[in-house]
Structures are given as structure tokens and as C-alpha cells.
Amino acid sequence: MSESPVKKLDCRGDQCPLPILKTKKEIQTIGIGEILEVWSTDPGSKEDFPRWAERTGNQLLKVEEKNGYWVYLIKRMK
């Protein structure tokens, strides 16, 4: 299985809790084992995404800061 995202979700400009709510909905549209890439400018997302992934059983593969926003790679596990 490739570590490349099958979908991208741009949440830049959205404030908490919108990035998590949108991610929760969007991750249901990809297959188990596939990866969703999420972009967020919300500073709280740095804490929210790891907690959300752990709570939902999904895997946070990568967190990277790029040009004023964060990129999250999340693998759907169930």
C-alpha cells in the first residue's frame, strides 16, 4: 500500500472544530488503509488531530508545517 494520499482536504482558514468535523466526514469517503491529506491553519489542530486519530482508531502518519499551515497525513484504519 502506497503512503500517498488518495484525497486532499483543505481546511485552511477554518477554526476549531471545523477541521476535525470535516476530516471526520471526509475520511469516511476513502477506503480502509487509504490516506487523507488535511491542510489546516488552525493552531489548535496540532493538538486536536493526534487526539482525534487516537480516539477514532485512525493513524496519524505525519505532521508537517509548510508556509504557515500544517499538513496532516491520516490513514483510515477502520
SEDRENGU-687938 format. One record per atom (N, C-alpha, C): y, z negated, x. Coordinates in steps of 0.05 Angstrom, whole numbers. Example, Ala and Ser with C-alpha at 12.3 -4.5 7.8 and 13.67 -1.06 7.14 Angstrom:
% residues 2
R      v      w      u
R   -114   -156    264
R    -90   -156    246
R    -66   -156    264
R    -45   -142    257
R    -21   -143    273
R      1   -157    258
//
This chain:
% residues 78
R      v      w      u
R    -24      0     17
R      0      0      0
R     25      0     18
R     43     17     12
R     68     20     27
R     86     -3     22
R    103     -9     41
R    123    -31     38
R    150    -19     29
R    149      6     19
R    174     19      9
R    178     13    -20
R    203      8    -28
R    208      2    -56
R    203     27    -74
R    193     22    -98
R    189     44   -117
R    213     47   -135
R    229     25   -136
R    253     25   -153
R    275      9   -139
R    300     16   -146
R    323      0   -136
R    339     -9   -160
R    349    -34   -157
R    365    -46   -179
R    391    -55   -166
R    413    -44   -175
R    440    -50   -164
R    453    -71   -181
R    454    -96   -172
R    468   -118   -186
R    494   -126   -173
R    504   -109   -155
R    529   -115   -142
R    551   -118   -163
R    567   -140   -161
R    588   -146   -180
R    579   -164   -203
R    553   -167   -206
R    543   -185   -227
R    542   -214   -217
R    549   -232   -235
R    549   -260   -227
R    524   -274   -240
R    516   -296   -228
R    494   -312   -237
R    497   -317   -267
R    477   -315   -283
R    449   -309   -277
R    441   -280   -279
R    460   -262   -282
R    453   -234   -287
R    434   -221   -267
R    437   -225   -240
R    419   -212   -222
R    390   -220   -227
R    385   -245   -232
R    358   -255   -237
R    348   -244   -264
R    364   -245   -284
R    356   -235   -311
R    349   -206   -310
R    365   -190   -296
R    360   -161   -294
R    334   -156   -277
R    330   -172   -256
R    307   -169   -239
R    282   -176   -255
R    283   -197   -271
R    260   -206   -287
R    252   -183   -306
R    271   -169   -318
R    265   -147   -336
R    255   -123   -320
R    268   -116   -299
R    262    -92   -283
R    234    -94   -270
R    227   -117   -261
R    201   -119   -246
R    178   -114   -264
R    182   -117   -290
R    160   -111   -309
R    156    -81   -312
R    174    -65   -302
R    172    -36   -305
R    157    -23   -281
R    150    -39   -261
R    135    -28   -238
R    107    -40   -238
R     89    -27   -223
R     62    -36   -222
R     58    -60   -204
R     36    -74   -209
R     28    -96   -192
R     23    -86   -164
R     35    -99   -144
R     33    -91   -116
R     55    -72   -107
R     72    -63   -127
R     94    -46   -120
R    119    -64   -114
R    139    -51   -102
R    162    -66    -92
R    188    -57   -106
R    204    -77   -113
R    230    -72   -125
R    251    -80   -104
R    271    -63   -100
R    293    -70    -82
R    317    -77   -100
R    329   -100    -95
R    351   -110   -111
R    375   -114    -92
R    398   -104   -101
R    423   -108    -86
R    441   -128   -102
R    452   -148    -88
R    468   -168   -102
R    491   -177    -85
R    514   -181    -97
R    537   -193    -83
R    541   -222    -91
R    525   -232   -109
R    528   -260   -118
R    518   -279    -96
R    536   -296    -86
R    528   -314    -64
R    505   -332    -72
R    503   -339    -97
R    481   -357   -106
R    454   -344   -105
R    454   -317   -103
R    428   -303   -104
R    411   -309    -79
R    424   -318    -57
R    409   -325    -33
R    390   -348    -38
R    398   -366    -56
R    380   -388    -64
R    364   -382    -89
R    375   -366   -107
R    362   -360   -132
R    337   -343   -129
R    339   -322   -112
R    316   -304   -110
R    291   -317    -98
R    293   -332    -76
R    269   -345    -66
R    256   -364    -87
R    273   -379   -101
R    263   -398   -121
R    250   -383   -144
R    263   -361   -153
R    252   -345   -175
R    225   -333   -168
R    224   -322   -143
R    199   -309   -134
R    176   -330   -134
R    181   -353   -123
R    161   -374   -122
R    152   -383   -149
R    172   -386   -167
R    166   -396   -194
R    150   -375   -210
R    155   -349   -206
R    142   -328   -222
R    117   -317   -208
R    112   -326   -184
R     88   -316   -170
R     91   -289   -157
R    116   -279   -155
R    122   -254   -141
R    128   -261   -112
R    127   -240    -95
R    131   -245    -66
R    157   -233    -57
R    174   -250    -45
R    199   -241    -33
R    192   -233     -5
R    193   -207      0
R    185   -196     26
R    207   -197     46
R    232   -193     37
R    254   -190     56
R    280   -197     43
R    298   -209     59
R    326   -214     50
R    343   -204     74
R    361   -186     68
R    377   -175     89
R    406   -172     80
R    425   -180     97
R    453   -177     90
R    463   -150    101
R    477   -135     83
R    486   -108     90
R    514   -104     78
R    534    -99     95
R    560    -90     85
R    571   -107     61
R    568   -133     63
R    579   -150     42
R    562   -155     18
R    537   -147     19
R    518   -153     -3
R    491   -158      9
R    473   -170     -7
R    446   -176      2
R    426   -157    -10
R    406   -151      5
R    384   -134     -4
R    359   -151     -5
R    345   -151    -28
R    321   -166    -31
R    298   -146    -37
R    276   -149    -23
R    252   -134    -29
R    232   -153    -41
R    224   -147    -66
R    207   -164    -81
R    182   -149    -90
R    159   -160    -83
R    133   -148    -90
R    123   -161   -116
R    117   -144   -135
R    105   -154   -160
R     76   -162   -155
R     70   -187   -160
R     43   -197   -155
R     26   -201   -180
R     39   -202   -203
R     23   -205   -228
R     38   -195   -252
//
